[in-house]
Amino acid sequence: MPVTGRVVTAAVLLAVEAALAVLAVLVHHGFMRVYGDVTGTAFEGLAWGLTVGPSGLALGLVAVVAVIGLVLSPRLWMRLTAVALPVLMLLGMFAVTPLALGQRIEMQFGSSPQCVIEGSGEPMATAERESQRAFDSIEHIGYFSGGGTSGVGGCLRQFVLSEDVDVLQHYRAALPEAGWEVVEDDGRHLRAQRDGLAFEVMPCPGGGLVWAGSDDDSAYGPGSPVQMSPDICAHGF
């Protein structure tokens, strides 16, 4: 192939490679915004997206075009550009990962647990309102997705953490400040009571579980949403 023809072909391949790289970054952002793990770091999110999401396929496609461009490019700057574009694409994915995870938190998570479900009949509706009143009186940490269980025995909700936080230590300080009395604290879970209401919290990997209900009930006793067991965190999540 004449040099001029190779230059034109290489230029077209570089344009295609650049367009695919930009598209790959946008696809990665969209995927992480919906499915990304908010408990991980940006690097962990990028690695996860490349492993289980479409980002890995996009990287492979861009790499194939880069290799073809590298072989056909007659000029040094073209070869360097062909090699640089996949690297820039990865840097772009890394840069947008925290943004995408932050958007997922805003769209799919809340800063406090929510128990009241529209249309609930009695006596569940009253129990939900009482549990919500308990939750609203406390300063919480983490992000709540709404997953959990509710019933006349109380409301159990899960939360996730985006950083390493001592869950029990936070609530040891937050509960007394809100007028709650800590009545149980065995290092694995904590229980507090106030005005006929009870609150319990248990740390789990990447987050934890909180429960609120009547002080006559327990998160882990008879009639409660769940029973105490080694896999209680898996039950809640």
C-alpha positions as CSV (number, residue, x, y, z in Angstrom):
1,M,0.0,0.0,0.0
2,P,1.4,3.5,-0.9
3,V,2.5,5.6,2.0
4,T,-0.3,8.2,1.4
5,G,-2.9,5.4,1.4
6,R,-1.5,4.0,4.7
7,V,-1.6,7.5,6.2
8,V,-5.2,7.9,5.3
9,T,-6.1,4.4,6.6
10,A,-4.2,5.0,9.8
11,A,-5.9,8.4,10.3
12,V,-9.3,6.8,9.9
13,L,-8.5,4.0,12.3
14,L,-7.3,6.6,14.9
15,A,-10.5,8.5,14.5
16,V,-12.5,5.3,15.0
17,E,-10.4,4.3,17.9
18,A,-10.9,7.7,19.6
19,A,-14.7,7.6,19.0
20,L,-14.8,4.1,20.5
21,A,-12.8,5.2,23.5
22,V,-15.1,8.1,24.2
23,L,-18.1,5.8,23.8
24,A,-16.6,3.2,26.1
25,V,-16.1,5.9,28.9
26,L,-19.8,6.9,28.5
27,V,-20.9,3.3,28.6
28,H,-18.8,2.6,31.7
29,H,-20.3,5.7,33.4
30,G,-23.8,4.6,32.7
31,F,-23.2,1.1,33.9
32,M,-21.6,2.2,37.1
33,R,-24.4,4.7,37.8
34,V,-26.9,1.9,37.8
35,Y,-25.0,-1.2,39.0
36,G,-21.8,0.1,40.7
37,D,-20.8,-1.0,44.2
38,V,-21.0,2.2,46.3
39,T,-18.9,0.5,49.1
40,G,-15.8,0.3,46.9
41,T,-13.1,2.7,45.9
42,A,-12.8,4.2,42.4
43,F,-10.1,1.7,41.5
44,E,-12.2,-1.2,42.8
45,G,-15.2,0.1,40.8
46,L,-13.1,0.3,37.6
47,A,-11.7,-3.2,38.1
48,W,-15.3,-4.5,38.8
49,G,-16.7,-2.7,35.7
50,L,-13.9,-4.1,33.5
51,T,-14.5,-7.6,34.9
52,V,-18.3,-8.0,34.9
53,G,-19.6,-5.1,32.9
54,P,-19.4,-3.9,29.3
55,S,-16.3,-1.9,30.0
56,G,-14.1,-4.9,29.5
57,L,-15.5,-5.6,26.1
58,A,-15.1,-2.0,25.1
59,L,-11.5,-2.1,26.2
60,G,-10.9,-5.2,24.1
61,L,-12.5,-3.6,21.0
62,V,-10.4,-0.4,21.4
63,A,-7.3,-2.5,21.9
64,V,-7.9,-4.4,18.7
65,V,-8.3,-1.2,16.7
66,A,-5.2,0.2,18.4
67,V,-3.2,-2.9,17.3
68,I,-4.4,-2.6,13.7
69,G,-3.6,1.1,13.7
70,L,-0.2,0.5,15.2
71,V,0.7,-2.0,12.5
72,L,-0.6,0.2,9.6
73,S,0.6,3.6,10.8
74,P,3.7,4.7,8.9
75,R,4.5,7.6,11.2
76,L,5.7,7.6,14.8
77,W,3.1,10.1,16.1
78,M,0.3,7.9,14.8
79,R,1.7,4.8,16.5
80,L,2.1,6.7,19.7
81,T,-1.5,8.0,19.5
82,A,-2.8,4.4,18.8
83,V,-1.1,3.2,22.0
84,A,-2.1,6.3,24.1
85,L,-5.8,6.1,23.3
86,P,-6.6,2.9,25.3
87,V,-4.6,4.3,28.2
88,L,-6.5,7.6,28.1
89,M,-9.7,5.6,27.9
90,L,-8.8,3.8,31.1
91,L,-7.9,7.0,32.8
92,G,-11.3,8.5,31.7
93,M,-13.1,5.4,33.1
94,F,-11.3,5.8,36.4
95,A,-12.1,9.5,36.5
96,V,-15.9,9.0,35.9
97,T,-16.3,6.1,38.3
98,P,-16.6,8.2,41.5
99,L,-19.0,10.5,39.7
100,A,-21.2,7.6,38.6
101,L,-21.2,6.0,42.1
102,G,-22.2,9.4,43.6
103,Q,-25.1,9.6,41.2
104,R,-26.2,6.1,42.0
105,I,-26.2,7.1,45.7
106,E,-28.4,10.1,44.9
107,M,-30.8,8.1,42.8
108,Q,-31.1,4.8,44.6
109,F,-30.2,5.5,48.3
110,G,-31.3,7.7,51.1
111,S,-29.5,9.2,54.1
112,S,-32.0,7.7,56.6
113,P,-34.1,4.5,56.8
114,Q,-37.7,4.7,55.6
115,C,-40.4,2.3,57.0
116,V,-43.8,3.8,56.1
117,I,-45.3,2.0,53.1
118,E,-48.3,3.6,51.5
119,G,-51.4,1.4,51.6
120,S,-50.4,-0.6,54.7
121,G,-53.3,-1.7,56.8
122,E,-53.6,-1.8,60.6
123,P,-51.9,-2.7,62.8
124,M,-48.9,-2.7,60.5
125,A,-49.4,1.0,59.5
126,T,-49.2,2.1,63.2
127,A,-46.1,-0.1,63.7
128,E,-44.4,1.5,60.7
129,R,-45.1,5.0,61.9
130,E,-43.7,4.2,65.3
131,S,-40.6,2.7,63.8
132,Q,-40.2,5.7,61.5
133,R,-40.5,8.0,64.5
134,A,-37.7,6.2,66.2
135,F,-35.4,6.3,63.1
136,D,-36.1,10.0,62.5
137,S,-34.9,10.9,66.0
138,I,-31.4,9.5,65.4
139,E,-28.5,10.7,63.3
140,H,-27.5,7.9,60.9
141,I,-24.5,7.0,58.9
142,G,-24.3,5.2,55.5
143,Y,-26.8,5.0,52.7
144,F,-30.1,3.2,52.9
145,S,-31.6,1.5,49.9
146,G,-34.9,0.5,51.4
147,G,-34.1,-3.2,51.5
148,G,-35.2,-5.0,54.6
149,T,-38.3,-6.3,56.3
150,S,-41.3,-4.7,58.1
151,G,-44.0,-5.9,60.3
152,V,-45.9,-5.4,63.6
153,G,-42.7,-6.6,65.3
154,G,-40.7,-3.7,64.0
155,C,-38.8,-2.4,60.9
156,L,-35.5,-3.7,59.8
157,R,-33.4,-1.8,57.2
158,Q,-30.0,-2.2,55.7
159,F,-27.4,0.4,54.9
160,V,-24.1,0.4,53.1
161,L,-20.9,2.4,53.8
162,S,-18.6,4.0,51.2
163,E,-15.7,4.2,53.8
164,D,-14.4,2.4,56.8
165,V,-16.5,3.6,59.8
166,D,-16.9,2.1,63.2
167,V,-20.7,1.6,63.1
168,L,-21.2,0.8,66.8
169,Q,-19.0,3.7,67.9
170,H,-21.0,6.1,65.9
171,Y,-24.3,5.0,67.5
172,R,-22.8,4.9,70.9
173,A,-22.3,8.6,70.6
174,A,-25.4,9.5,68.5
175,L,-28.0,7.7,70.6
176,P,-27.4,9.4,74.0
177,E,-27.3,12.8,72.1
178,A,-30.8,12.0,70.8
179,G,-32.1,11.1,74.3
180,W,-31.8,7.3,73.9
181,E,-30.5,5.1,76.6
182,V,-28.2,2.3,75.5
183,V,-29.3,-0.9,77.4
184,E,-27.3,-3.5,75.5
185,D,-23.8,-3.3,73.9
186,D,-22.0,-6.6,73.5
187,G,-19.6,-5.5,70.8
188,R,-21.6,-7.2,68.1
189,H,-24.8,-5.3,68.3
190,L,-26.3,-2.4,70.3
191,R,-29.8,-1.8,71.7
192,A,-31.2,1.4,73.0
193,Q,-34.6,2.5,74.3
194,R,-36.6,5.8,74.6
195,D,-40.3,6.6,75.2
196,G,-41.5,3.1,74.7
197,L,-39.5,2.6,71.5
198,A,-36.4,0.5,70.9
199,F,-33.6,0.7,68.4
200,E,-31.0,-1.9,67.5
201,V,-28.0,-1.8,65.1
202,M,-25.6,-4.5,64.0
203,P,-22.5,-4.0,61.7
204,C,-22.2,-6.1,58.6
205,P,-19.4,-6.3,56.0
206,G,-19.7,-3.1,53.9
207,G,-22.5,-1.7,56.0
208,G,-25.0,-2.9,58.7
209,L,-28.6,-3.4,59.8
210,V,-30.8,-1.1,61.9
211,W,-34.1,-2.0,63.5
212,A,-36.7,0.0,65.3
213,G,-39.9,-1.0,67.1
214,S,-41.6,-1.2,70.4
215,D,-39.4,-1.7,73.5
216,D,-41.4,-4.9,74.1
217,D,-40.0,-6.4,70.9
218,S,-36.5,-7.2,69.6
219,A,-34.9,-7.3,66.2
220,Y,-33.9,-10.9,66.9
221,G,-36.6,-12.3,69.2
222,P,-39.8,-14.3,68.6
223,G,-42.1,-12.5,66.2
224,S,-39.3,-10.2,65.0
225,P,-38.5,-9.6,61.3
226,V,-35.5,-12.0,61.5
227,Q,-34.0,-14.5,63.9
228,M,-30.5,-14.2,65.3
229,S,-28.2,-16.5,63.3
230,P,-24.7,-16.4,61.8
231,D,-26.1,-15.3,58.4
232,I,-28.2,-12.5,59.7
233,C,-26.3,-10.0,57.6
234,A,-26.9,-12.0,54.4
235,H,-30.6,-12.2,55.5
236,G,-30.8,-8.4,55.7
237,F,-28.9,-7.7,52.5
